[in-house]
Amino acid sequence: MSQLRLSADLRSEQRQIMTFALHQALRILQMPELELAEWIQAEIERNPVLEPADRPSKHTNIQNLDPLIAAKPTLREHLIRQSHETFLDLADRQMAKWLIDQLDDRGWFTPALEELPSDIESMNRVLIVLQTFDPPGIGARNLQESLWLQLRAHHYSLAEIIVRDHFDDLIQGRFAAIQKRLRVSSGDLQKALHRIERLSLRPSSKFDDTPHQFIVPDLILKELDSGWQLEVDSQELPIIKIQSNYIDLIPKLSIKEEKSQLRGWITSARWLQRCVKRRREILCTIGKMLIRKQNSFLSRSGDIEPIEIEELAQILNVHQSTAWRAVANKTLACPRGLIPLKQFFSESAKTSPMKDQIRRLIQAEERLHPLSDEEIMKKLQKLGMHCARRTIAKYRRSLQIATAAHRKVTSNKQL
């Protein structure tokens, strides 16, 4: 009986070690260069068998890759990137770009009637999706809609209802009338009003006067007469090695606990080396893929043609979620400037079974009581399909389906 318990405890411990090791590998893959450099330095200080190795000097001239001290993306750049990730259809992407160019300095969509395109239906459909982008409240046509979009993004239901259905009473300060009509307690009403007071009147405000941010690129592409030169890792990232004298020390130790601890340090150090090496290999693969598929953009003769993330996942032989981690928080320095790697990739054009199921659930919903992302998530879980609520929202946007609140408003108008 004790042997069985010992065996079970050992298997449990092994699973925990493997889970921790996998988590560490994914974390190393996802971290940008500067963050990874700091993390490795902390590991060197924590693990006595690790030491920094001298990095071979590189005569890298990146003066033409302006700027390494880069401003945060503008609101337009931020929205364009989201549109590339969301809209698969080229016509919808062009419509989204037109809408973004029409936003005023507050982030509102208020064009003159003569400026509107002929295809109003297409414009409204794309605008509904654009209004789900970050920052919340973007693309609104007036103050009421801007406040409502911000509340919807944070799921403040009572405040949503007040702004959507009782806006005139709200701006006139007729709070007693609101409380009577909604039949809510004064405490709940005060909480809702407090949330409304904290909303921004300018959704674009966080992009105003943004401070400059120092960026170290994870990939560098330079155009030479002979072709493209790819560089991965900068001088910022330390090279690590294991001190051989610690390995030689293991047979000499007589105390079991000390020997076990030293072996643990060495195992951890070797795993760290493998993870960093694997990260570098993956970034090299991504860089070569960009050279092949984005040559016109890199050469300043064309635009970005988003690559399906599924294609990258197949080349790397990893899951799509891992492929997204590989490009997340990474930056490419090239003749076009500093470009987030994520901007070169998009969701797969092939609809996944989960997306199909989301579409079916929404098509079958009650028009006056549409399903929220949370409710869709719970229904999928009952079908054995586990997915986070934010992923449901992402899939719904990629299917160009509006939020539950917008679907409800549309149904009410149709009625």
C-alpha positions as CSV (number, residue, x, y, z in Angstrom):
1,M,0.0,0.0,0.0
2,S,2.8,2.4,0.9
3,Q,4.6,1.5,-2.4
4,L,1.4,2.4,-4.3
5,R,1.2,5.7,-2.5
6,L,4.8,6.5,-3.1
7,S,4.4,5.7,-6.8
8,A,1.3,8.0,-7.0
9,D,3.2,10.8,-5.2
10,L,6.1,10.4,-7.6
11,R,3.9,10.6,-10.7
12,S,2.1,13.7,-9.3
13,E,5.5,15.3,-8.6
14,Q,6.7,14.5,-12.2
15,R,3.5,16.0,-13.6
16,Q,4.0,19.2,-11.6
17,I,7.6,19.5,-12.8
18,M,6.6,18.9,-16.4
19,T,3.8,21.5,-16.1
20,F,6.2,24.0,-14.6
21,A,8.8,23.3,-17.3
22,L,6.2,23.8,-20.1
23,H,4.9,27.0,-18.6
24,Q,8.5,28.3,-18.4
25,A,9.2,27.4,-22.0
26,L,6.0,29.2,-23.2
27,R,6.9,32.2,-21.1
28,I,10.4,32.4,-22.6
29,L,8.9,32.1,-26.1
30,Q,6.4,34.9,-25.5
31,M,8.7,37.5,-23.8
32,P,10.1,40.4,-25.8
33,E,13.9,40.9,-25.9
34,L,14.3,43.4,-23.1
35,E,12.0,41.5,-20.7
36,L,13.7,38.2,-21.5
37,A,17.2,39.7,-20.9
38,E,16.1,40.9,-17.4
39,W,14.5,37.5,-16.6
40,I,17.7,35.6,-17.7
41,Q,19.8,37.9,-15.6
42,A,17.6,37.1,-12.6
43,E,18.0,33.4,-13.3
44,I,21.8,33.7,-13.4
45,E,21.7,35.4,-10.0
46,R,19.3,32.7,-8.6
47,N,21.1,29.6,-10.1
48,P,24.7,29.3,-9.0
49,V,25.7,26.9,-11.8
50,L,24.8,29.6,-14.4
51,E,27.2,32.3,-15.6
52,P,27.1,34.8,-18.4
53,A,29.4,34.0,-21.4
54,D,31.2,36.6,-23.5
55,R,29.1,37.5,-26.5
56,P,31.0,37.7,-29.8
57,S,31.2,41.3,-31.0
58,K,28.9,42.1,-33.9
59,H,29.4,45.0,-36.2
60,T,25.7,45.6,-36.6
61,N,24.8,48.9,-38.2
62,I,21.2,49.6,-37.5
63,Q,21.3,53.4,-37.9
64,N,19.0,53.0,-40.9
65,L,16.4,51.2,-38.9
66,D,15.0,54.3,-37.2
67,P,13.8,54.6,-34.6
68,L,14.9,52.3,-31.8
69,I,13.4,54.9,-29.5
70,A,10.0,54.7,-30.9
71,A,6.7,56.4,-30.1
72,K,3.8,54.3,-29.1
73,P,1.5,53.4,-32.1
74,T,-0.9,56.2,-33.0
75,L,-4.6,55.6,-32.7
76,R,-4.8,55.1,-36.4
77,E,-2.0,52.5,-36.4
78,H,-3.6,50.8,-33.4
79,L,-6.9,50.5,-35.1
80,I,-5.5,49.5,-38.5
81,R,-3.6,46.6,-36.8
82,Q,-6.9,45.4,-35.2
83,S,-8.7,45.6,-38.5
84,H,-6.1,43.4,-40.2
85,E,-6.5,40.9,-37.4
86,T,-10.3,41.0,-37.6
87,F,-11.4,41.4,-41.2
88,L,-10.5,38.6,-43.7
89,D,-12.4,40.1,-46.6
90,L,-10.4,42.7,-48.5
91,A,-13.5,44.9,-49.2
92,D,-14.3,44.9,-45.5
93,R,-10.7,45.8,-44.6
94,Q,-10.8,48.7,-47.0
95,M,-14.1,49.9,-45.6
96,A,-12.6,49.7,-42.1
97,K,-9.6,51.7,-43.2
98,W,-12.0,54.4,-44.6
99,L,-14.0,54.5,-41.4
100,I,-10.8,54.8,-39.3
101,D,-9.6,57.7,-41.5
102,Q,-13.0,59.5,-40.8
103,L,-12.6,59.5,-37.0
104,D,-12.3,62.9,-35.4
105,D,-9.8,63.9,-32.7
106,R,-12.1,62.4,-30.1
107,G,-12.3,59.0,-31.9
108,W,-15.9,59.5,-33.0
109,F,-17.3,58.8,-36.4
110,T,-19.0,62.0,-37.5
111,P,-18.7,62.5,-41.3
112,A,-20.8,64.8,-43.3
113,L,-23.7,63.2,-45.3
114,E,-22.1,64.0,-48.6
115,E,-18.9,62.1,-47.5
116,L,-20.8,58.8,-46.8
117,P,-20.1,55.9,-49.2
118,S,-22.9,54.6,-51.5
119,D,-22.9,51.2,-49.7
120,I,-24.4,52.3,-46.4
121,E,-25.3,48.8,-45.4
122,S,-21.7,47.6,-45.7
123,M,-20.5,50.6,-43.9
124,N,-22.8,50.0,-40.9
125,R,-21.9,46.4,-40.7
126,V,-18.2,47.1,-40.6
127,L,-18.7,50.0,-38.2
128,I,-20.5,47.7,-35.7
129,V,-17.4,45.5,-35.6
130,L,-15.0,48.5,-35.5
131,Q,-16.9,49.7,-32.4
132,T,-15.7,46.6,-30.5
133,F,-12.1,47.6,-31.0
134,D,-9.8,49.0,-28.3
135,P,-10.0,51.6,-26.9
136,P,-13.7,51.2,-25.8
137,G,-16.0,53.9,-27.2
138,I,-14.1,54.2,-30.5
139,G,-16.2,54.7,-33.6
140,A,-19.2,56.2,-31.8
141,R,-21.5,58.6,-33.6
142,N,-22.4,60.7,-30.6
143,L,-21.7,61.0,-26.9
144,Q,-24.5,58.7,-25.9
145,E,-23.2,55.9,-28.1
146,S,-19.6,56.5,-27.0
147,L,-20.5,56.1,-23.3
148,W,-22.7,53.1,-24.0
149,L,-19.9,51.3,-25.9
150,Q,-17.5,51.9,-23.0
151,L,-20.0,50.4,-20.5
152,R,-20.7,47.5,-22.8
153,A,-17.0,46.7,-23.0
154,H,-16.8,46.4,-19.2
155,H,-20.2,44.6,-18.9
156,Y,-21.8,47.2,-16.6
157,S,-25.4,46.2,-17.4
158,L,-27.4,48.7,-15.2
159,A,-25.2,51.6,-16.3
160,E,-25.6,50.4,-19.9
161,I,-29.4,50.5,-19.7
162,I,-29.4,53.9,-18.1
163,V,-27.2,55.4,-20.9
164,R,-29.0,53.5,-23.7
165,D,-32.7,54.0,-22.6
166,H,-32.7,56.9,-20.2
167,F,-30.0,59.3,-21.6
168,D,-32.2,62.4,-21.5
169,D,-33.1,61.9,-17.9
170,L,-29.4,61.2,-17.1
171,I,-28.1,64.4,-18.6
172,Q,-30.9,66.4,-17.1
173,G,-30.2,64.9,-13.6
174,R,-33.6,63.3,-13.2
175,F,-32.2,60.4,-11.2
176,A,-35.4,59.8,-9.2
177,A,-37.3,59.2,-12.5
178,I,-34.6,56.7,-13.6
179,Q,-34.8,54.9,-10.3
180,K,-38.6,54.7,-10.4
181,R,-38.7,53.5,-14.0
182,L,-36.0,50.8,-13.5
183,R,-37.2,49.8,-10.1
184,V,-33.7,49.6,-8.6
185,S,-32.4,50.5,-5.2
186,S,-30.7,53.9,-4.6
187,G,-27.5,52.0,-3.8
188,D,-27.4,50.2,-7.2
189,L,-28.3,53.5,-9.0
190,Q,-25.4,55.3,-7.3
191,K,-23.0,52.6,-8.3
192,A,-24.2,52.8,-11.9
193,L,-23.9,56.6,-11.9
194,H,-20.4,56.4,-10.4
195,R,-19.3,54.1,-13.2
196,I,-20.8,56.5,-15.8
197,E,-19.0,59.5,-14.2
198,R,-15.7,57.7,-14.7
199,L,-16.1,57.2,-18.5
200,S,-14.0,59.1,-21.0
201,L,-15.5,61.8,-23.1
202,R,-12.6,61.2,-25.6
203,P,-11.9,57.5,-26.3
204,S,-8.8,58.6,-28.2
205,S,-7.3,60.3,-25.1
206,K,-4.9,57.6,-24.1
207,F,-3.1,58.1,-27.5
208,D,-2.6,61.8,-26.8
209,D,1.0,62.9,-26.0
210,T,2.2,59.3,-25.4
211,P,5.8,59.2,-24.1
212,H,8.5,57.6,-26.2
213,Q,9.3,54.0,-25.4
214,F,12.7,52.3,-25.9
215,I,12.3,49.3,-28.1
216,V,14.9,46.6,-28.8
217,P,13.8,44.6,-31.9
218,D,13.7,40.8,-31.6
219,L,14.3,40.5,-35.4
220,I,16.4,42.7,-37.7
221,L,16.1,42.5,-41.5
222,K,18.6,44.5,-43.5
223,E,18.5,44.8,-47.3
224,L,22.0,44.2,-48.9
225,D,23.1,44.0,-52.5
226,S,23.2,40.2,-52.1
227,G,19.7,39.9,-50.6
228,W,18.2,40.1,-47.1
229,Q,20.3,39.7,-43.9
230,L,18.5,38.3,-40.9
231,E,19.7,38.9,-37.3
232,V,18.1,37.5,-34.2
233,D,18.9,38.7,-30.7
234,S,20.8,41.8,-29.8
235,Q,23.7,42.6,-27.5
236,E,21.0,43.1,-24.8
237,L,20.3,39.3,-24.4
238,P,23.0,37.6,-22.3
239,I,24.5,34.3,-23.4
240,I,24.5,31.8,-20.6
241,K,26.7,28.8,-19.9
242,I,26.9,26.1,-17.2
243,Q,30.1,26.1,-15.0
244,S,31.7,22.8,-15.6
245,N,33.3,22.6,-12.2
246,Y,29.8,22.2,-10.7
247,I,29.1,19.2,-12.9
248,D,32.5,17.6,-11.8
249,L,31.5,18.2,-8.2
250,I,28.4,15.9,-8.2
251,P,30.3,12.6,-7.7
252,K,32.3,14.1,-4.9
253,L,29.3,15.1,-2.8
254,S,28.5,12.7,0.0
255,I,25.3,14.4,1.4
256,K,22.3,13.2,-0.6
257,E,20.3,16.5,-0.2
258,E,23.2,18.6,-1.5
259,K,23.7,16.2,-4.5
260,S,20.0,16.4,-5.3
261,Q,19.9,20.2,-5.1
262,L,23.0,20.5,-7.4
263,R,21.4,18.2,-9.9
264,G,18.2,20.2,-9.8
265,W,20.2,23.4,-10.5
266,I,22.0,21.8,-13.5
267,T,18.7,20.4,-14.9
268,S,17.1,23.8,-14.6
269,A,20.1,25.5,-16.3
270,R,20.1,23.0,-19.2
271,W,16.4,23.4,-19.7
272,L,16.8,27.2,-19.8
273,Q,19.5,26.9,-22.4
274,R,17.2,24.7,-24.6
275,C,14.3,27.1,-24.2
276,V,16.3,30.1,-25.2
277,K,17.8,28.2,-28.2
278,R,14.4,27.0,-29.3
279,R,13.1,30.6,-29.1
280,R,15.9,31.8,-31.3
281,E,15.2,29.0,-33.8
282,I,11.5,29.9,-34.0
283,L,12.3,33.6,-34.5
284,C,14.8,32.6,-37.3
285,T,12.0,30.6,-39.0
286,I,9.6,33.5,-38.7
287,G,12.2,35.9,-40.1
288,K,12.8,33.6,-43.2
289,M,9.1,33.3,-43.7
290,L,8.7,37.1,-43.7
291,I,11.5,37.4,-46.3
292,R,9.7,35.0,-48.5
293,K,6.2,36.3,-48.1
294,Q,6.5,40.0,-47.3
295,N,9.3,40.9,-49.8
296,S,7.2,43.6,-51.5
297,F,6.3,45.3,-48.2
298,L,9.9,45.1,-46.9
299,S,11.2,46.5,-50.1
300,R,8.7,49.5,-49.9
301,S,6.8,48.5,-53.0
302,G,3.6,47.1,-51.5
303,D,1.5,46.5,-48.4
304,I,1.5,43.8,-45.8
305,E,-0.3,40.6,-46.9
306,P,-1.3,38.9,-43.6
307,I,-0.1,35.3,-43.3
308,E,-2.5,32.8,-41.8
309,I,-1.3,31.8,-38.3
310,E,-2.2,28.2,-39.2
311,E,0.6,28.2,-41.8
312,L,3.2,29.3,-39.3
313,A,1.9,26.8,-36.8
314,Q,2.3,24.0,-39.4
315,I,5.9,25.1,-40.2
316,L,6.8,25.3,-36.5
317,N,4.9,22.0,-35.8
318,V,3.1,23.6,-32.9
319,H,-0.4,24.5,-31.9
320,Q,-1.9,27.8,-33.2
321,S,-1.9,29.3,-29.7
322,T,1.8,28.6,-29.4
323,A,2.4,30.2,-32.8
324,W,0.5,33.3,-31.6
325,R,2.8,33.3,-28.5
326,A,5.8,33.2,-30.8
327,V,4.8,36.5,-32.5
328,A,3.2,38.2,-29.5
329,N,5.1,41.2,-28.0
330,K,7.9,40.9,-30.6
331,T,9.1,43.6,-32.9
332,L,10.8,43.6,-36.3
333,A,13.3,46.3,-37.3
334,C,13.4,46.7,-41.1
335,P,13.7,49.4,-43.7
336,R,10.0,50.2,-43.1
337,G,10.7,51.0,-39.4
338,L,9.7,49.1,-36.3
339,I,6.8,46.7,-37.0
340,P,5.0,44.4,-34.4
341,L,5.4,40.9,-35.6
342,K,1.7,40.2,-34.9
343,Q,0.8,42.7,-37.7
344,F,2.0,40.2,-40.3
345,F,-0.3,37.4,-39.2
346,S,-4.0,36.8,-39.1
347,E,-6.6,34.2,-38.0
348,S,-7.0,31.2,-40.3
349,A,-9.5,31.7,-43.1
350,K,-10.7,28.2,-42.4
351,T,-13.6,28.3,-39.9
352,S,-12.9,26.1,-37.0
353,P,-15.5,23.8,-35.5
354,M,-15.8,26.1,-32.5
355,K,-16.5,29.1,-34.8
356,D,-19.1,27.0,-36.6
357,Q,-20.8,26.2,-33.3
358,I,-20.7,29.9,-32.2
359,R,-22.4,30.8,-35.5
360,R,-25.1,28.1,-35.0
361,L,-25.8,29.2,-31.4
362,I,-26.3,32.8,-32.4
363,Q,-28.4,31.9,-35.4
364,A,-30.7,29.9,-33.1
365,E,-30.9,32.5,-30.3
366,E,-34.0,34.4,-29.4
367,R,-34.0,37.7,-31.2
368,L,-35.1,39.7,-28.2
369,H,-32.8,37.8,-25.8
370,P,-29.5,37.3,-27.7
371,L,-26.7,35.3,-26.1
372,S,-23.9,37.1,-24.4
373,D,-20.3,35.9,-24.9
374,E,-20.5,34.4,-21.3
375,E,-23.6,32.5,-22.1
376,I,-22.1,31.2,-25.4
377,M,-19.0,30.0,-23.4
378,K,-21.2,28.1,-21.0
379,K,-23.2,26.4,-23.8
380,L,-19.9,25.4,-25.5
381,Q,-18.7,23.9,-22.3
382,K,-21.8,21.7,-22.1
383,L,-20.9,20.5,-25.6
384,G,-17.3,19.6,-24.4
385,M,-15.8,22.7,-26.2
386,H,-13.8,24.7,-23.6
387,C,-12.9,28.2,-24.5
388,A,-12.3,31.5,-22.6
389,R,-14.9,34.3,-22.9
390,R,-12.3,36.7,-24.5
391,T,-11.6,34.0,-27.1
392,I,-15.4,33.7,-27.8
393,A,-15.4,37.5,-28.3
394,K,-12.5,37.3,-30.7
395,Y,-14.1,34.5,-32.7
396,R,-17.4,36.4,-32.8
397,R,-15.6,39.5,-34.2
398,S,-13.8,37.4,-36.8
399,L,-17.2,36.1,-37.9
400,Q,-18.3,39.8,-38.1
401,I,-21.1,39.2,-35.6
402,A,-22.1,42.1,-33.4
403,T,-22.3,41.9,-29.6
404,A,-25.5,40.7,-27.9
405,A,-26.4,44.3,-27.0
406,H,-26.1,45.4,-30.6
407,R,-28.0,42.4,-31.9
408,K,-30.8,43.2,-29.4
409,V,-30.9,46.8,-30.5
410,T,-31.1,45.7,-34.2
411,S,-33.9,43.3,-33.4
412,N,-35.9,46.0,-31.6
413,K,-35.5,48.3,-34.6
414,Q,-36.7,45.6,-36.9
415,L,-39.7,45.0,-34.8
